[in-house]
Amino acid sequence: MEILIAIGYLVCLLFIFLFSLGQLHLSWHYLRQVREKREKTGLAAPKSWPSVTVQLPIYNELYVVERLIKAVAALDYPKELLEIQVLDDSTDETVQLIAGQAAHFQQQGINIQHIRRPERKGFKAGALAYGLEKAQGEFIAIFDADFLPAPDFLKKTIPHFFASEKTGVVQTRWGHVNKDYSLLTRLQAFGLDGHFTIEQGGRSHAHSFINFNGTGGVWRKSCIEDAGGWHYDTLT
């Protein structure tokens, strides 16, 4: 029995050791990325901006949905090239709030659509897939209900796709609006900051696969389609 316990303990230590080596490798790549970024200038804007569809998958987000729609409507991007899809699966008062916001911004000449599915199949992935069938944009930006994209979000992310035709997705770092609210929010921010700075930055620099975090990112539409579209078992 003692031997089994010792073996189990050693296996756990080996796993932790290998995991730590992986994190050390990512940290090394992250530090190299930071150093190289300081030496590089910003990416140039494309000669002509492409069409972009912004997808907002929503389900019963009564308290934050209006804030999200206002932020997306304020994106600094040519109106004729911007399409906004509010993919609404809500069953509460959120539906009326979205309808009011959509009508308001439509009167201002913004191409915003309030889209409701016949059934909520596949949850978030199903909503994104449903909207993708109707999307007119060459690129797809996705935001969850609790996000607040800055006005220059698209003009900072889209140039990356023109810098390399092989780029299929740009995942941006998440920020925080209530980081200092409590000990819990500070710990959550610490975990997310570590993920987006060291892990995501390190993976990107090492040309490894990165995680798409389901929001706060932009996809090349053809990349999603080439990969087989959204699957319910991989994005919930």
Backbone bond lengths (Angstrom), bond angles and torsions (degrees), N, CA, C in turn:
res aa  C-N    CA-C-N  psi(-1)  N-CA   C-N-CA  omega(-1)  CA-C   N-CA-C  phi
1 M - - - 1.465 - - 1.533 111.23 -
2 E 1.332 115.65 -42.74 1.463 119.95 -179.88 1.529 110.96 -62.97
3 I 1.346 115.25 -37.03 1.468 119.69 179.66 1.520 110.26 -65.52
4 L 1.337 117.53 -42.08 1.460 121.86 178.71 1.522 111.69 -62.03
5 I 1.328 115.80 -42.47 1.462 120.07 178.31 1.527 110.47 -63.03
6 A 1.345 115.84 -43.02 1.463 120.18 179.74 1.526 111.08 -63.18
7 I 1.343 116.31 -41.82 1.468 120.60 179.27 1.526 109.99 -63.39
8 G 1.345 116.03 -45.66 1.465 120.24 178.59 1.515 111.95 -59.98
9 Y 1.331 115.72 -40.26 1.464 121.01 179.47 1.529 110.67 -65.02
10 L 1.320 116.47 -43.33 1.461 120.99 -179.68 1.526 111.50 -66.49
11 V 1.341 116.86 -36.99 1.462 120.47 177.51 1.533 109.94 -63.16
12 C 1.319 116.29 -43.19 1.472 120.18 178.15 1.519 111.16 -62.82
13 L 1.341 116.67 -42.16 1.462 120.05 178.27 1.524 111.44 -63.47
14 L 1.335 116.77 -39.11 1.459 120.78 178.57 1.522 110.77 -63.79
15 F 1.334 116.05 -41.71 1.466 120.14 178.56 1.529 110.52 -61.76
16 I 1.330 116.64 -45.54 1.465 120.81 179.54 1.525 110.26 -62.95
17 F 1.340 116.76 -39.64 1.460 121.13 179.45 1.525 111.24 -62.87
18 L 1.339 116.85 -45.85 1.464 120.80 -180.00 1.529 110.77 -66.23
19 F 1.336 116.41 -39.82 1.460 120.08 177.37 1.528 110.74 -62.14
20 S 1.327 115.89 -41.05 1.463 120.38 179.89 1.524 111.07 -65.56
21 L 1.333 117.40 -37.44 1.460 120.59 176.16 1.531 110.59 -61.94
22 G 1.330 115.49 -40.11 1.467 119.81 178.13 1.518 111.06 -63.04
23 Q 1.323 116.79 -43.13 1.461 120.66 178.75 1.529 111.42 -66.25
24 L 1.338 116.12 -36.76 1.465 120.20 177.45 1.528 110.24 -64.29
25 H 1.330 116.35 -39.82 1.463 121.36 178.14 1.524 110.46 -62.77
26 L 1.341 117.37 -43.56 1.467 121.06 178.12 1.526 110.82 -65.00
27 S 1.326 116.21 -39.28 1.470 119.77 179.74 1.528 110.68 -63.36
28 W 1.321 117.09 -39.70 1.464 121.24 178.82 1.528 110.24 -63.13
29 H 1.331 116.46 -43.92 1.464 120.20 178.70 1.531 110.78 -66.49
30 Y 1.330 116.09 -38.02 1.469 119.19 178.95 1.526 110.74 -61.50
31 L 1.335 117.10 -45.12 1.462 120.46 -179.53 1.530 110.95 -64.02
32 R 1.319 117.12 -37.44 1.469 120.11 176.45 1.531 110.50 -65.51
33 Q 1.348 115.58 -39.33 1.463 119.62 179.29 1.522 110.82 -62.71
34 V 1.330 117.01 -43.20 1.462 121.40 179.85 1.531 110.26 -61.19
35 R 1.329 116.16 -43.94 1.461 120.23 -179.34 1.531 111.10 -64.71
36 E 1.334 116.74 -41.35 1.466 120.63 -178.95 1.524 111.43 -70.04
37 K 1.344 117.29 -33.88 1.467 120.59 179.38 1.521 111.12 -63.20
38 R 1.320 115.91 -35.79 1.464 119.97 179.95 1.522 111.10 -64.64
39 E 1.332 116.28 -26.03 1.462 120.52 -176.89 1.520 112.18 -89.43
40 K 1.331 116.71 -14.12 1.461 120.69 -175.82 1.523 111.06 -96.78
41 T 1.313 115.55 151.80 1.461 120.06 172.07 1.514 109.08 -92.29
42 G 1.329 117.63 169.20 1.456 121.57 -179.56 1.520 112.48 -66.21
43 L 1.319 116.15 156.94 1.456 121.00 179.45 1.527 110.12 -72.36
44 A 1.309 115.81 141.77 1.461 120.73 179.32 1.524 110.12 -76.31
45 A 1.300 116.65 147.64 1.463 121.18 176.62 1.527 109.36 -69.77
46 P 1.333 118.26 147.27 1.469 119.70 177.56 1.524 111.36 -65.65
47 K 1.316 116.26 158.05 1.466 120.40 -179.22 1.527 110.91 -61.09
48 S 1.322 115.82 -36.70 1.469 120.17 174.42 1.519 107.99 -138.66
49 W 1.328 116.54 133.23 1.457 120.75 -177.94 1.535 110.36 -72.49
50 P 1.331 118.07 139.58 1.467 121.31 179.72 1.523 111.74 -84.19
51 S 1.318 116.44 168.71 1.473 120.60 176.02 1.524 109.67 -76.67
52 V 1.331 115.49 141.62 1.465 121.73 -177.05 1.526 109.63 -131.64
53 T 1.320 115.95 134.73 1.460 121.71 171.97 1.520 108.65 -108.10
54 V 1.326 116.80 124.86 1.465 121.68 176.46 1.522 107.82 -99.16
55 Q 1.318 116.77 121.65 1.466 121.70 179.78 1.526 109.98 -105.90
56 L 1.334 115.35 130.87 1.460 121.94 179.83 1.528 108.93 -122.06
57 P 1.331 118.58 91.70 1.463 120.63 177.73 1.530 110.74 -73.06
58 I 1.327 116.39 120.90 1.467 121.36 -173.04 1.533 110.66 -126.13
59 Y 1.335 115.35 137.43 1.469 120.42 172.00 1.527 108.66 -145.38
60 N 1.321 115.92 105.08 1.468 122.56 175.69 1.542 112.09 52.58
61 E 1.324 115.62 59.31 1.469 121.26 -179.78 1.527 109.57 -113.97
62 L 1.321 115.01 60.46 1.462 123.12 -172.78 1.526 113.09 -55.92
63 Y 1.320 117.70 -37.67 1.462 120.54 -168.97 1.532 114.48 -92.57
64 V 1.327 118.09 -11.73 1.469 118.96 -175.43 1.523 113.85 -128.04
65 V 1.325 118.20 -8.84 1.467 119.54 -172.26 1.535 112.46 -66.61
66 E 1.326 118.13 -37.65 1.463 120.02 179.81 1.530 110.75 -65.59
67 R 1.316 116.18 -39.97 1.461 121.22 178.16 1.528 110.52 -61.21
68 L 1.326 117.14 -41.72 1.464 122.19 179.14 1.520 111.43 -63.49
69 I 1.330 116.76 -49.70 1.467 120.49 -176.76 1.528 110.79 -62.34
70 K 1.324 117.38 -40.31 1.472 120.58 178.36 1.531 110.69 -62.75
71 A 1.338 116.82 -39.56 1.461 120.26 -179.84 1.524 111.13 -66.80
72 V 1.331 116.89 -41.50 1.466 120.51 -179.15 1.532 110.52 -70.21
73 A 1.329 116.78 -37.73 1.466 120.16 178.16 1.523 111.45 -65.24
74 A 1.329 117.09 -21.39 1.464 121.22 -178.86 1.529 112.57 -91.70
75 L 1.334 118.27 6.45 1.463 120.54 179.41 1.528 110.72 -60.16
76 D 1.302 115.68 134.55 1.462 122.11 179.98 1.530 108.41 -82.35
77 Y 1.325 115.71 88.51 1.464 121.41 -177.08 1.527 107.59 -155.89
78 P 1.346 117.73 146.95 1.474 119.21 -179.45 1.535 111.94 -54.28
79 K 1.330 116.75 125.08 1.465 120.93 -176.17 1.518 113.07 -57.65
80 E 1.347 115.78 -36.65 1.460 118.97 -176.82 1.532 112.45 -71.48
81 L 1.341 117.04 -11.32 1.464 121.21 -178.82 1.527 112.18 -109.52
82 L 1.325 116.56 1.52 1.458 120.63 -174.88 1.525 111.01 -113.71
83 E 1.320 115.47 127.49 1.463 122.87 176.40 1.526 108.03 -122.46
84 I 1.331 116.90 131.83 1.460 121.32 179.60 1.531 109.15 -116.14
85 Q 1.318 116.08 123.29 1.464 121.90 177.24 1.534 108.98 -111.28
86 V 1.319 116.83 116.00 1.459 120.65 172.24 1.526 106.30 -94.51
87 L 1.318 116.21 102.55 1.466 122.70 -175.58 1.521 107.82 -88.10
88 D 1.321 115.42 91.80 1.465 122.52 -166.92 1.528 112.26 -100.34
89 D 1.332 115.96 111.58 1.469 122.37 175.00 1.529 111.34 -105.79
90 S 1.318 117.64 17.07 1.466 121.80 -171.86 1.523 112.63 -68.44
91 T 1.344 113.26 156.07 1.469 120.60 177.89 1.532 110.92 -125.91
92 D 1.337 117.08 12.76 1.469 120.17 -179.10 1.531 110.32 -127.51
93 E 1.322 117.20 -157.67 1.463 121.28 -176.52 1.529 113.90 -65.61
94 T 1.331 116.24 -9.77 1.465 119.96 178.30 1.525 111.07 -56.61
95 V 1.330 116.44 -33.83 1.463 120.88 -178.23 1.527 110.82 -58.79
96 Q 1.327 116.82 -46.35 1.464 121.07 -178.85 1.534 111.58 -67.78
97 L 1.335 116.28 -37.14 1.459 119.80 178.88 1.529 110.94 -63.74
98 I 1.326 116.29 -43.35 1.466 120.34 179.63 1.521 110.37 -65.15
99 A 1.331 116.48 -43.21 1.462 120.17 -179.81 1.528 110.84 -59.08
100 G 1.338 116.33 -41.19 1.459 120.39 179.53 1.524 112.14 -66.39
101 Q 1.340 116.53 -43.06 1.454 120.69 179.36 1.530 111.23 -66.36
102 A 1.332 116.45 -41.08 1.470 120.55 179.99 1.526 110.39 -62.29
103 A 1.331 116.94 -45.18 1.468 120.67 179.98 1.529 110.63 -63.37
104 H 1.330 116.36 -39.78 1.471 120.99 -179.39 1.527 111.48 -61.45
105 F 1.318 116.68 -47.81 1.463 119.67 -176.25 1.528 112.33 -78.90
106 Q 1.321 117.24 -25.11 1.470 119.12 173.44 1.518 110.57 -62.95
107 Q 1.334 116.56 -36.94 1.467 120.68 178.00 1.534 112.05 -65.75
108 Q 1.334 116.24 -21.16 1.460 121.11 178.22 1.527 112.02 -91.47
109 G 1.322 116.43 7.00 1.461 120.54 176.80 1.508 115.22 86.16
110 I 1.327 117.26 13.27 1.461 121.33 179.25 1.525 109.40 -90.99
111 N 1.314 116.68 133.21 1.463 122.33 -179.78 1.519 109.41 -81.21
112 I 1.329 116.06 86.17 1.463 121.76 179.79 1.528 108.56 -121.64
113 Q 1.327 115.37 132.96 1.467 121.22 -176.89 1.527 110.31 -120.98
114 H 1.317 115.22 134.35 1.465 121.85 175.54 1.530 106.79 -98.12
115 I 1.327 116.02 105.05 1.463 121.09 -172.39 1.518 110.27 -109.69
116 R 1.340 115.61 124.72 1.462 121.61 177.17 1.526 109.24 -122.14
117 R 1.326 115.77 133.39 1.472 120.94 -178.57 1.522 110.69 -87.35
118 P 1.342 116.88 155.67 1.474 119.84 175.65 1.523 112.05 -62.62
119 E 1.352 117.83 -34.86 1.460 121.42 178.20 1.529 109.39 -146.47
120 R 1.325 116.23 150.95 1.461 121.56 -175.84 1.527 110.31 -87.84
121 K 1.297 115.55 64.74 1.466 121.30 -178.92 1.519 110.06 -87.69
122 G 1.327 116.23 129.31 1.452 119.76 177.61 1.511 115.21 81.25
123 F 1.345 116.92 3.82 1.456 121.77 176.66 1.533 111.77 53.14
124 K 1.327 118.18 -131.39 1.466 120.61 -174.85 1.529 111.72 -63.74
125 A 1.328 116.94 -45.49 1.463 119.93 179.92 1.521 110.81 -60.93
126 G 1.319 116.32 -38.90 1.459 120.21 178.07 1.521 112.01 -64.40
127 A 1.331 115.90 -38.93 1.470 119.91 178.68 1.528 110.76 -65.44
128 L 1.335 116.55 -43.36 1.456 120.16 179.15 1.527 111.40 -64.11
129 A 1.320 116.19 -40.44 1.469 120.20 178.96 1.526 110.64 -65.29
130 Y 1.318 116.37 -40.32 1.469 121.21 179.78 1.532 110.37 -63.60
131 G 1.328 115.62 -43.23 1.457 119.25 179.19 1.514 112.76 -69.76
132 L 1.342 116.28 -33.30 1.465 120.35 -178.01 1.525 111.20 -62.36
133 E 1.326 116.94 -32.72 1.464 120.68 179.50 1.528 111.37 -62.97
134 K 1.338 116.57 -28.28 1.459 121.23 -177.27 1.537 112.12 -101.35
135 A 1.338 116.71 -10.91 1.461 120.64 -173.19 1.525 111.75 -65.35
136 Q 1.323 115.65 135.59 1.466 122.05 179.83 1.527 112.26 -99.19
137 G 1.319 117.39 -13.40 1.453 120.86 -174.59 1.519 114.08 -75.93
138 E 1.319 115.24 150.41 1.463 121.50 174.75 1.526 109.98 -76.77
139 F 1.340 115.28 -25.13 1.452 121.76 178.35 1.527 109.35 -125.40
140 I 1.333 115.19 149.75 1.464 121.45 -176.55 1.524 109.46 -121.87
141 A 1.334 116.68 118.04 1.465 121.90 174.90 1.528 108.32 -103.34
142 I 1.321 116.27 137.82 1.469 120.93 -174.66 1.525 110.25 -126.12
143 F 1.343 115.52 132.15 1.461 121.13 177.63 1.524 109.67 -136.41
144 D 1.320 115.95 133.14 1.454 120.75 171.33 1.530 109.14 -76.63
145 A 1.335 115.45 171.89 1.464 120.17 -171.51 1.523 113.73 -65.58
146 D 1.331 117.72 -26.36 1.466 119.63 -175.15 1.522 112.53 -95.48
147 F 1.332 116.96 22.29 1.462 120.33 -179.60 1.518 111.60 -104.63
148 L 1.333 114.88 153.27 1.465 122.04 179.60 1.531 108.90 -133.77
149 P 1.333 118.18 80.92 1.469 119.43 -179.84 1.517 111.82 -63.70
150 A 1.324 115.78 138.74 1.463 120.90 177.00 1.526 109.30 -70.36
151 P 1.330 117.88 155.34 1.473 120.47 -178.79 1.525 114.11 -55.14
152 D 1.349 117.48 -31.79 1.464 120.01 -177.35 1.529 113.27 -93.36
153 F 1.335 117.63 15.16 1.466 120.99 -175.79 1.529 112.39 -55.20
154 L 1.322 117.75 -50.68 1.468 120.76 -176.96 1.523 111.67 -68.80
155 K 1.306 117.52 -37.06 1.463 119.90 -178.73 1.529 112.20 -72.71
156 K 1.337 116.77 -15.37 1.459 119.97 174.81 1.529 111.98 -91.62
157 T 1.329 117.18 -29.02 1.467 120.26 -175.29 1.526 113.67 -93.70
158 I 1.318 118.09 -41.01 1.466 121.48 -175.68 1.531 112.99 -57.44
159 P 1.354 120.54 -40.22 1.470 119.52 -179.77 1.526 114.67 -56.36
160 H 1.345 118.01 -25.53 1.468 120.46 179.28 1.534 111.55 -62.62
161 F 1.315 117.03 -32.45 1.462 120.15 -179.68 1.530 111.39 -71.79
162 F 1.306 116.99 -26.65 1.466 120.64 179.64 1.523 111.11 -87.15
163 A 1.340 116.25 -20.05 1.458 119.62 175.84 1.522 111.03 -70.84
164 S 1.341 116.39 -27.85 1.465 121.46 177.65 1.521 109.51 -149.57
165 E 1.328 115.63 122.94 1.469 119.90 179.32 1.527 111.81 -68.50
166 K 1.342 117.04 -14.69 1.461 120.95 -179.50 1.526 112.18 -83.87
167 T 1.315 117.65 -8.97 1.464 120.85 -179.86 1.522 109.67 -73.27
168 G 1.325 116.10 122.10 1.458 120.57 -179.00 1.511 113.53 -104.27
169 V 1.336 116.72 -26.21 1.463 120.08 -178.40 1.523 109.46 -150.18
170 V 1.306 116.18 143.93 1.463 122.85 172.99 1.522 107.24 -119.54
171 Q 1.323 116.49 112.82 1.467 121.84 177.39 1.517 108.58 -97.77
172 T 1.321 117.45 123.68 1.463 120.37 -179.22 1.530 110.60 -95.48
173 R 1.314 113.43 162.95 1.460 119.87 179.26 1.529 110.37 -76.88
174 W 1.324 115.93 142.09 1.457 120.77 176.54 1.530 110.32 -83.97
175 G 1.326 115.23 141.44 1.454 120.57 173.58 1.524 110.59 -106.90
176 H 1.309 116.59 -172.74 1.468 121.02 -175.55 1.530 109.92 -138.43
177 V 1.319 116.69 136.78 1.459 120.17 176.51 1.533 111.49 -99.95
178 N 1.326 117.45 -14.28 1.471 119.99 -178.07 1.525 111.51 -136.76
179 K 1.321 115.96 39.16 1.466 121.33 -176.01 1.527 112.60 -55.48
180 D 1.324 118.21 -39.41 1.462 121.79 -174.11 1.528 113.30 -97.73
181 Y 1.330 116.53 18.09 1.464 119.99 -177.25 1.527 112.16 -68.49
182 S 1.318 117.14 -40.05 1.467 121.00 -178.23 1.522 109.19 -158.28
183 L 1.328 115.30 174.51 1.467 120.22 176.43 1.523 110.53 -60.90
184 L 1.327 117.03 -39.61 1.472 120.65 179.77 1.522 111.23 -61.56
185 T 1.340 118.03 -46.14 1.467 119.93 -179.21 1.526 111.26 -66.42
186 R 1.332 117.08 -33.19 1.470 119.81 177.91 1.528 110.52 -67.34
187 L 1.336 117.15 -40.02 1.461 120.84 178.41 1.530 111.02 -68.04
188 Q 1.331 116.92 -40.40 1.462 120.29 177.48 1.532 110.68 -62.94
189 A 1.327 116.24 -42.79 1.465 120.59 178.86 1.523 110.66 -63.50
190 F 1.329 116.51 -39.84 1.462 120.49 179.00 1.535 110.68 -60.83
191 G 1.331 116.70 -44.41 1.462 120.47 179.76 1.517 112.43 -64.91
192 L 1.338 116.26 -43.66 1.468 120.12 -179.93 1.528 111.35 -68.55
193 D 1.324 116.72 -38.76 1.469 119.54 179.20 1.525 110.61 -63.36
194 G 1.326 116.58 -40.46 1.463 119.99 177.68 1.512 111.92 -63.22
195 H 1.330 115.98 -40.34 1.472 120.30 179.77 1.522 110.99 -64.49
196 F 1.327 117.23 -48.43 1.464 120.39 -173.34 1.531 113.34 -79.24
197 T 1.321 118.10 -26.94 1.465 118.36 179.10 1.523 111.26 -86.81
198 I 1.312 116.70 -59.06 1.465 119.79 -173.38 1.532 112.21 -81.70
199 E 1.341 117.62 -52.71 1.468 119.27 -175.26 1.523 112.43 -68.43
200 Q 1.334 117.08 -54.33 1.457 119.17 -178.22 1.527 111.15 -67.48
201 G 1.317 117.18 -42.92 1.452 120.25 178.64 1.513 112.14 -63.32
202 G 1.332 116.31 -41.87 1.464 120.55 179.11 1.512 112.24 -65.45
203 R 1.324 116.68 -44.09 1.472 119.95 179.25 1.522 111.04 -62.66
204 S 1.320 116.14 -42.43 1.462 120.00 -179.27 1.520 110.96 -62.17
205 H 1.339 116.35 -44.38 1.465 120.28 -179.07 1.521 111.31 -66.44
206 A 1.331 117.21 -33.79 1.463 121.79 -179.26 1.533 112.27 -82.18
207 H 1.339 117.08 1.10 1.469 122.82 -177.36 1.530 111.06 59.28
208 S 1.323 115.93 34.87 1.458 121.56 175.71 1.527 109.01 -95.61
209 F 1.327 116.77 169.60 1.458 120.13 174.39 1.527 109.22 -65.06
210 I 1.336 116.28 140.51 1.456 120.54 173.97 1.525 108.65 -112.06
211 N 1.317 115.98 166.90 1.458 121.02 175.61 1.517 109.58 -88.99
212 F 1.335 116.29 129.99 1.462 117.91 164.27 1.519 105.58 -85.83
213 N 1.316 117.16 123.18 1.466 121.53 -171.48 1.520 113.92 -88.28
214 G 1.340 116.03 12.93 1.459 119.79 173.88 1.511 114.88 85.38
215 T 1.332 117.07 -7.30 1.460 121.34 -178.01 1.521 108.90 -164.40
216 G 1.337 115.86 164.79 1.452 119.62 178.18 1.511 113.65 66.71
217 G 1.328 116.64 31.95 1.456 120.17 -179.08 1.514 111.90 -143.06
218 V 1.332 115.70 166.84 1.460 122.27 178.75 1.520 108.68 -126.19
219 W 1.323 115.92 134.72 1.464 122.47 179.19 1.520 110.79 -114.65
220 R 1.320 115.13 147.50 1.456 120.20 164.43 1.530 105.72 -76.71
221 K 1.317 117.83 122.27 1.458 121.46 -174.26 1.524 111.75 -55.52
222 S 1.328 116.62 -40.93 1.459 120.34 -178.70 1.527 111.86 -63.86
223 C 1.339 116.91 -26.91 1.466 121.16 178.23 1.530 110.42 -68.43
224 I 1.335 116.25 -44.08 1.473 120.36 177.38 1.523 109.98 -60.31
225 E 1.317 116.20 -46.20 1.464 120.99 -177.95 1.526 111.17 -65.47
226 D 1.339 116.25 -40.79 1.463 120.48 -179.47 1.529 111.60 -65.22
227 A 1.338 115.93 -30.01 1.471 120.69 179.68 1.526 112.32 -82.73
228 G 1.331 117.56 -2.23 1.460 120.57 178.64 1.505 114.92 99.82
229 G 1.349 116.71 8.32 1.464 119.41 177.85 1.516 112.87 81.46
230 W 1.336 115.31 -177.37 1.467 120.51 -179.55 1.511 110.71 -77.48
231 H 1.320 115.75 137.34 1.464 121.61 178.68 1.527 109.62 -114.56
232 Y 1.297 116.44 138.27 1.463 121.46 -175.40 1.526 112.49 -65.03
233 D 1.343 116.88 -26.20 1.478 119.36 -175.71 1.514 112.91 -88.64
234 T 1.349 118.77 -2.35 1.453 120.38 -178.92 1.520 113.68 -118.94
235 L 1.311 117.74 -15.12 1.469 120.78 176.22 1.523 107.75 -138.81
236 T 1.327 116.68 106.51 1.467 119.83 -174.19 1.516 110.50 -111.70
